[in-house]
Structure formats: C-alpha cells, structure tokens
Amino acid sequence: MIGIPLAFEWQWSAVSDVLPTLLTQFMKVTLLVTVLGTVIASLLGLVIAMAIRVLPRPLSEAVKWIANVIRMTPIIIQLLFASYAFLSLDLITIGVIVYGIHYATYMSEVYRAGIDSVPKGQWEASTALSMSTMRVWTAIIIPQALRATVPALG
C-alpha cells in the first residue's frame, strides 16, 4: 500500500505567532462571558428557586415551566435566537445574558434542593417566632440552604 503524503505539516513558529492573540481573546471574550454569566446565573438561580417556593401555585408552575423550556433548549439555539432578536445589542452582552439565564435554570434546581434540605422544624420555629418572610429567608433558610448547595455549585 502506497502512503499518502500529508498536506499539512505542524509548525511551532505558527503556534508561537498565534498564541498571544488566542490568549488575549480568551481574556477579553471567554473569561469575561464565563465570569459575568456565572454571577448572573448564581443570583438569578436563587431568585427562581425562591419564586417557585414562595409564589402562589399557578405562578409557581408557570415559572417552573419556563425554566424547564429554557433548560431543555440547546444553548446554541438560544444564542442564535437572541442574536437575531436583539440586533441592537453587542454580541458579548447577548452571550453574557443568555449564558446567565440558561445556567440560572440549572442553578435554581441546585438551590431548590438546598432549600428543601432545610429541616421542617426550622420553618415551624420561624413561624412560631412570628418572623417576617424576608427575615425567615435571609436569616434562617438561605444560610442553611447555601451550606448544602455550595459543593454542588462548585
């Protein structure tokens, strides 16, 4: 069998020419979108999880349904849709928003599991002490739920 010559030869000089540009773009685009998207996802995920727990049943079911639709849609489809729907926005801004919303739906499930892990006695004790809803969430539920969710979020 006759060997087929390779049309491409690896050249380290080409790699050294391109590497600074790749690293610069990684810092400007990839890292920026990842960090800002994660911050949005972390905060919005907690809001979604709390909304599902606090809102009346019809609204809670609507929020669950929307989160499930977003979670089941491929992120590339969401990015394409958003880039065509919002032509006036910068593509990096669209990327940050889409990644933040998409991964917030996943994080909301992690937060929901953490909220559900808080013992029922804690909820009953806060009711017995006549604590306000905001105080219950900020002083009792969220600190205990975050302790259970931090490993899963990592």
Summary of the structure (lengths in Angstrom):
residues: 154
radius of gyration: 22.7
end to end distance: 52.3
largest distance: 85.4
contacts: 396
relative contact order: 0.12
helix: 82%
strand: 0%
